[in-house]
Amino acid sequence: MAMNMISSRHLILAPRLKFADFKDSTDEVAKWIVEPATPAAVQQTVDDLDAYIAAEGPFDAVMGFSQGAKMAATYIVHKIRQDPQQQRMQPTFKCAVFFSGSPPLDLVALQQGSARTMDSEIDGEVIHIPTVHFWGATESDDPTCGPTLNYLCNAKMRHTIIHAGGHEVPGPKDKTSFVAGVEAIRQAIGQALLQR
């Protein structure tokens, strides 16, 4: 999968691509969560992300597709729990874009031996940065994954795009969703800039 990015300060998390900083088009670093998630594997992924962000960041935004979105959300929640005051004042990411995103893993529960994914009915709104959520109306992998992650994010700062496709990033064949998505991302970036 080849991608070209305009900005150099966004962290991309996606299956197969894993995670990469596109400050130049050849810089790739691979990381993946193996299912079922073990505490050691997830902690190693979080530690690797910490090291990568410390070395290559800071990043203004994170963008994830599928399990990449799940890892991005897991990482954001981890950082919030680690230092809530710091994340309110100076979040690791100023905004996030999730495509077909599964809800984050609860790292506290995972460390206690339970592989629990977070749910807004139990956990409430836990992500308080501007977010954009895309998922397909015909999502077949897990029809609840987009909405579940969506409701874990602050309602005043989340933007939701439900496109006509399935487990995919909307493209030019769905022009309405594509244009709406671009506008939602612009709005999220605008909200992030206002929070400085």
C-alpha positions as CSV (number, residue, x, y, z in Angstrom):
1,M,0.0,0.0,0.0
2,A,1.5,3.3,-1.0
3,M,0.4,6.6,0.5
4,N,1.5,10.2,-0.1
5,M,1.0,12.7,2.7
6,I,1.1,16.4,2.4
7,S,1.9,17.1,6.0
8,S,4.9,15.6,7.9
9,R,3.5,15.7,11.4
10,H,0.8,13.0,11.3
11,L,1.2,9.5,12.6
12,I,-0.6,6.8,10.5
13,L,-1.6,3.5,12.0
14,A,-3.0,0.9,9.6
15,P,-3.1,-2.8,9.0
16,R,-0.1,-4.1,6.9
17,L,1.3,-0.6,6.9
18,K,1.3,-0.8,10.7
19,F,2.6,2.5,11.8
20,A,4.6,5.0,9.9
21,D,5.6,8.6,9.9
22,F,5.4,9.9,6.4
23,K,7.9,12.8,6.8
24,D,9.4,11.2,3.7
25,S,7.8,8.5,1.6
26,T,10.4,5.8,2.4
27,D,10.3,5.9,6.2
28,E,8.3,3.0,7.5
29,V,8.3,1.3,10.9
30,A,6.2,-1.9,11.4
31,K,4.2,-2.7,14.5
32,W,1.1,-4.8,14.9
33,I,-1.2,-6.1,17.7
34,V,-1.5,-9.9,17.5
35,E,-5.0,-11.2,18.3
36,P,-5.8,-12.3,20.9
37,A,-4.0,-9.4,22.5
38,T,-1.6,-10.5,25.3
39,P,-0.6,-8.0,28.0
40,A,3.1,-8.3,27.0
41,A,2.4,-7.8,23.2
42,V,0.2,-4.8,23.8
43,Q,2.6,-3.3,26.4
44,Q,5.4,-3.7,23.9
45,T,3.4,-1.9,21.2
46,V,2.7,0.9,23.6
47,D,6.3,1.1,24.6
48,D,7.4,1.1,21.0
49,L,4.9,3.9,20.2
50,D,6.2,5.9,23.1
51,A,9.8,5.5,21.9
52,Y,8.9,6.3,18.3
53,I,6.9,9.4,19.2
54,A,9.7,10.6,21.6
55,A,12.2,10.2,18.8
56,E,10.2,11.4,15.8
57,G,7.5,13.6,17.3
58,P,5.7,15.6,18.3
59,F,2.8,14.8,16.0
60,D,-0.3,17.0,15.5
61,A,-2.6,14.2,14.6
62,V,-3.0,10.4,14.4
63,M,-4.9,8.6,11.7
64,G,-5.7,4.9,11.9
65,F,-7.6,2.3,9.9
66,S,-9.2,-0.8,11.4
67,Q,-6.8,-2.2,14.0
68,G,-4.6,0.8,13.5
69,A,-7.5,2.9,14.7
70,K,-8.0,0.5,17.7
71,M,-4.3,0.9,18.6
72,A,-4.4,4.7,18.2
73,A,-7.4,4.9,20.5
74,T,-5.8,2.5,22.9
75,Y,-2.7,4.6,23.0
76,I,-4.6,7.9,23.5
77,V,-6.6,6.4,26.4
78,H,-3.4,5.0,27.9
79,K,-1.8,8.4,27.8
80,I,-4.9,10.1,29.3
81,R,-4.9,7.6,32.2
82,Q,-1.1,7.9,32.7
83,D,-1.3,11.7,33.1
84,P,-4.7,13.2,32.8
85,Q,-3.6,16.8,33.6
86,Q,-0.8,16.7,31.0
87,Q,-3.1,15.3,28.3
88,R,-5.6,18.1,29.0
89,M,-3.0,20.8,28.8
90,Q,-0.7,19.3,26.1
91,P,-2.2,16.1,24.5
92,T,0.1,13.7,22.7
93,F,-2.1,14.2,19.6
94,K,-4.2,17.3,19.0
95,C,-6.8,15.4,17.0
96,A,-7.4,11.9,15.6
97,V,-9.0,10.4,12.5
98,F,-10.4,6.8,12.8
99,F,-11.4,4.8,9.7
100,S,-13.5,1.6,10.5
101,G,-12.1,1.8,14.0
102,S,-12.6,-0.8,16.7
103,P,-12.9,0.4,20.2
104,P,-9.7,0.6,22.3
105,L,-8.4,-2.1,24.6
106,D,-8.6,-1.4,28.3
107,L,-4.9,-1.7,29.3
108,V,-5.7,-1.7,33.0
109,A,-8.0,-4.7,32.6
110,L,-5.5,-6.4,30.2
111,Q,-2.8,-6.1,32.9
112,Q,-5.2,-7.8,35.3
113,G,-5.7,-10.7,32.8
114,S,-8.9,-9.6,31.1
115,A,-8.9,-8.7,27.4
116,R,-11.7,-6.1,27.6
117,T,-12.5,-3.6,24.9
118,M,-13.8,-0.3,26.2
119,D,-17.5,0.7,25.8
120,S,-19.1,4.1,26.3
121,E,-21.9,2.5,28.4
122,I,-19.3,1.4,30.9
123,D,-16.5,3.9,30.4
124,G,-18.2,7.0,29.2
125,E,-16.5,9.5,27.0
126,V,-12.8,9.0,27.5
127,I,-11.2,10.7,24.5
128,H,-11.4,14.5,24.7
129,I,-9.6,15.7,21.6
130,P,-11.3,16.4,18.3
131,T,-12.0,13.2,16.4
132,V,-13.3,12.2,13.0
133,H,-14.9,8.7,12.6
134,F,-15.6,7.0,9.3
135,W,-17.3,3.7,8.9
136,G,-19.2,1.9,6.2
137,A,-23.0,1.3,6.2
138,T,-22.2,-2.2,5.0
139,E,-19.4,-2.8,7.4
140,S,-19.2,-6.6,7.6
141,D,-16.1,-7.2,9.8
142,D,-17.8,-5.8,12.9
143,P,-20.9,-3.6,12.3
144,T,-20.6,-2.1,15.9
145,C,-16.9,-1.1,15.7
146,G,-17.3,2.4,14.3
147,P,-20.2,3.4,16.6
148,T,-18.6,2.0,19.7
149,L,-15.3,4.0,19.2
150,N,-17.4,7.0,18.2
151,Y,-19.3,7.2,21.5
152,L,-16.1,6.9,23.5
153,C,-15.1,10.3,22.2
154,N,-16.3,13.7,23.4
155,A,-19.7,14.4,21.6
156,K,-18.8,18.1,21.2
157,M,-15.6,17.3,19.4
158,R,-16.4,14.3,17.3
159,H,-17.4,14.2,13.7
160,T,-19.0,11.2,12.1
161,I,-19.2,10.1,8.5
162,I,-21.1,6.9,7.6
163,H,-20.2,6.1,4.0
164,A,-22.0,3.8,1.5
165,G,-19.1,1.2,1.5
166,G,-17.9,-1.4,3.9
167,H,-14.6,-1.9,5.8
168,E,-12.7,0.7,3.7
169,V,-11.6,4.3,3.5
170,P,-14.2,6.2,1.4
171,G,-12.8,7.3,-1.9
172,P,-13.8,9.2,-5.1
173,K,-16.5,6.6,-6.0
174,D,-18.4,7.9,-3.0
175,K,-17.9,11.6,-3.6
176,T,-20.5,12.8,-1.1
177,S,-18.8,10.9,1.8
178,F,-15.4,11.8,0.6
179,V,-16.2,15.6,0.5
180,A,-18.0,15.4,3.9
181,G,-15.0,13.5,5.3
182,V,-12.5,16.2,4.1
183,E,-14.7,18.9,5.6
184,A,-15.0,16.9,8.9
185,I,-11.2,16.6,9.1
186,R,-10.9,20.4,8.5
187,Q,-13.3,21.1,11.3
188,A,-11.4,18.7,13.7
189,I,-8.1,20.5,12.8
190,G,-9.8,23.8,13.4
191,Q,-11.1,22.7,16.8
192,A,-7.6,21.4,17.7
193,L,-6.0,24.7,16.8
194,L,-8.5,26.5,19.0
195,Q,-7.6,24.3,22.0
196,R,-4.0,25.6,22.1
